[in-house]
Amino acid sequence: MNIILIPIFNDWKSLNQLLFQINENADQNDITQILIINDCSTKEIDIDRTHLGKIQKIKILTLKQNLGSQKSIALGLNYLKKLNSNFYVTIMDGDGEDNPSKIKQMIDLAKKKQDYVVTSNRKGRNENLLIKTSYKVHLVACFFLTWNWISFGNFSCFHSRNLKKILLNNNIWLAYSAGVLKNCKIKKIYTKRQKRYFEKSKVSFLNLIEHSLRILGVFYKRVLISSFFYLCVIIFFFPQINYLFYFLITVLNLTILFVRFKNLSTKPMDYKDYMKDLIKI
């Protein structure tokens, strides 16, 4: 059985387009189910079930409050963990930027590598030059502070046996990609990020900064060690600027710790604590 988890906030029009394409690309011999995490949308649920013959079931878990995509995904996985059965999970965004035609390739690889999480790593983006450049800076900065090149987002696939590892220590509550990389072994495929079905991309410079801080918050211990190493190098080779660098490193690490402890819950998560409603269509 294949379960596709999709976090949604208000964009039901894009979701309907995505569901149609998922149905078009689904294997007739496999059971495909959809789990939608409705992140307390202000717009009424609007799902068109027409022409979705390959999709066996659609469930919508509605949250009591708007939590953002990362926490929505975490709660969705927490719900799936309770099922106690063997299945494959595919996580994707609902706006069309994740390519539904790649789902089968990812599931096939997940079937061969059941102890791995298959991640869709981005070969290119469709945003403007500022966002593309900012994203490259984000990748490089995170690499030098965490020693991980994290070029994937939510689009991923894995066997349900990995749920316990993925949910360990609640790190995906902060940043899904970083939490997966820290807790699991991954297998990469490479795909181009698609254009949104409707409207323009909502990614902004400030979004990328927040995203970077969340990723760094998952690897905060490694960031502290890396910061200390770079500080020692600067003090040794460039003593005249060490005070400025020390100040910047201190501010960065304090900000990362603030973001981490503001967003990361230490108690075990339970979707029931945040669920408003669960319906089947």
N, C-alpha and C positions, 0 to 999 in steps of 0.2 A: 504494500500500500504506500502511496505517495501523498504526503500532506504538504501543502504549500501555505506558508504563513506570510501574511501581508498586513503590515501596519497602515492604517488609513486615518487621515484627519480631513474630513469634508470633501475630498476629491473623488466622489462617487462616479463621476463621468469617466475619469481616467481608469478607475477600477473596473468598470464595465467593459471598457476596451481591452484592458489587460486580461480579464477573465475569458473574453472571446478568443484572444490569441493563445492563452494557455490551453483552452479547449481544442483549438486547431492543431496545436503541437503535441497534445497528450497522446500517449500510447493507448490504443483501444483495449489492449490486453491487461493493462495495469489499472488498479483502482486509484483514482485521483480525488482527493478531498481538499477543500479550501478552508483555512482558518483565518478569518479577518479580525484583526484587533482594532476595534473602533475607538480611537483615542479621544473619546468624549467630544465627538464632532458636534458642531452647532447646526449643521444641516441634517435633515431627515435622511435616514438610511434609504438608499435607492439602488436596488440590485435588480438587473434584468436577467432573469433565469432562462430566457429564450436562447436557443441555439447553443446550449451548454450540455449536450448529451453525454459527453465523455466525463463530465464532472459529477461524481456520485453524490456528493453532499457539500453544502456550504454552511459553515457555522460562523456566527458573528458574536464575538465577546466584546461587549461595550464596557469601557472603563468609567468610573465615577468622576474622574478629573483628567484633564489634559496633562500627560506626562512626557510626551515626546516619543520619537520613534524607538530610541534605544531601550527605554524602560518598557515600552509596549511590546517589543520583541522579547525582552526578558520574561515578562508576565505570560506571553503566549507560549514560550518554551516551558515555563513552569506548569502551565495547563497541560501541555502535551506529555510532560514527564509523568503525570498521574495516570496516563492511559495504560501503562504496563503491557505494551505489546510491541512487536517488531514492525517498524515502518521507516520510511525515509522522509526526512524533513528538508524542504527547500524554503529558504527565506529570501524574499525579494521586496523591493519598494513597489508601490502601487501606481507610480506616475508614468511608467513606460521606459524609464532610463535603464532598467535591467531587461535584457533581451530574453523573452520567453522561449525563443527557438534554441537556447542553450540549456534549457532545463534537462532535456533528455540526456545530453552529453554529460552533464554534471551528475545526474542520477546513476548513469551507467558506470562512471568512475567511482562514485560512492559505493556502489555494489561490489566493485573489485577491491576497494580500500575501505573496509567497514570501520576501521579504527582511526580513520582520518576525516577531517572536515575539508570538503572541496570548496575552494574559494575562487570567485571570479575576479581576477586582477585586471585593472583597467589599462588598456593600451592607449586610450585617447579620450578626450572630453569634448563636449560641444559648446561649452561656455565661452565667454569673451576672453580676451587676452589677459586681462587683470586676474580673473579667477583661475585661468590655466597657470599663470605664473605663480600666483599665490599658493596653488595646490602643490606645485613643484617645490616651493620653499617649505611648505608644510611637511612634505615627504622627507626632504633633506634634513630639516631641523629635528624631526622625530627620529630619524635614523641616527644622527650623531648623539642624541641624548638617550635613546633606548637600545641602539644597535639592532634594530629591526626595520626592514623596509616594508611598511604596511600600505600596500597599494590596492587593498580591497575594502569593500564596505559591507553592506548587509547581505548582498547576493551570495549565497552559499548553500551547500547541500551536504547532508550527512545521515548516517544510520542512527536510529534512536538510542543505540547503546552509548552514544557520545553525549547525551543530554546531561548526565550527571557531571561529567567533566566540564562541560561548557558552563553549567550553572554554578560550579564550585566557586566559592568566595565572592559571589555576586558581582564580579568584575564587569560582566556584560551589562549590568545596570548602569554602569558608567560609560562604557564604549564597547559595543559588540565586537568589532574587529580586533581590538586590542585584547579583550577578554578571551576570545577564541585562540589568538596566537599565543597567549600566555599559558592557557590551560590544555591545549590540544596540539596534535600533529596535523599539519595541513598539506593538501595537494592543490597545486595551482593550475587553473586554466586562464587564458588571456582573452578578454573580449573588450570591444570598444563600448564605451558608455553611450547609450542611445539618446536621442532627443525625447523630451517629454511629449506625451500625447497632446496635451493642451497647455497653453500658457508658457511662460518662460521658466527656466530653472530658478528655484528659490535659494540656491546656494549664494552666499555673500561672503565678503572678506571677514566680517565679524563671525559668521557661522564657522568658517574655517579656523579662526583663532580659538573659538570655544571647543570645536572638535579636537584640535591639537592638544589643548589643555586636558581634555577628558582622556585622550590616549596616554598622555604623559602621566596622568593621575593613576592609571592602571600600573604603569611601570615606575612609580615614584621612587622606589628604592634604587633602581638602576639609574634614574635621572640624578639622584643625589650623588651617587658614586661618580658618574660621568662629569657632573658639575665640579666636583672636587678635583678630579683629574685635570680638567681644562683650566681650572683656577691655578693649580700648581704649575702647569705649563706656562701660563701667562705671567705668573710671578717670576718664574725663572728667566724667561726670554724677553719679557716686556715689563720690567718692574715699574716703569713710569706710568702705566695705565692700570695697574692692578686694583686700585681703589674703585675706579669706575666699573671695572669688570666684576669685582666682588659685589658691588651694590646691585648690578643688573642680575647676576646669578642668584643673589639672595631674594630679590623681588620675584624672579621667575619661580623659584622653588616654593616660596611662600604662597604664591598664586596657585600653583599646581596642587599644593596641599589643601588650600582653601576649597578649590573646585572639587577635589576628591572627597573631602569630608562633608561637603555640602550636598553632594549628589549620591554618595555611596552609602547604602543602608548596611549596617552590620548584622541585623537580624535576618534569619532565613526568609526569603520572599515567598509569598503565597498569593496566587492570583485572586483568591476569594476575598482578600482584604481590599482589593481595588476594583472588583467586578460589580458593575451595575446590573448587567443583564447578559444572558447567553441565549441566543435564538438559533434555530436551524431553518434554512430556506431550501 
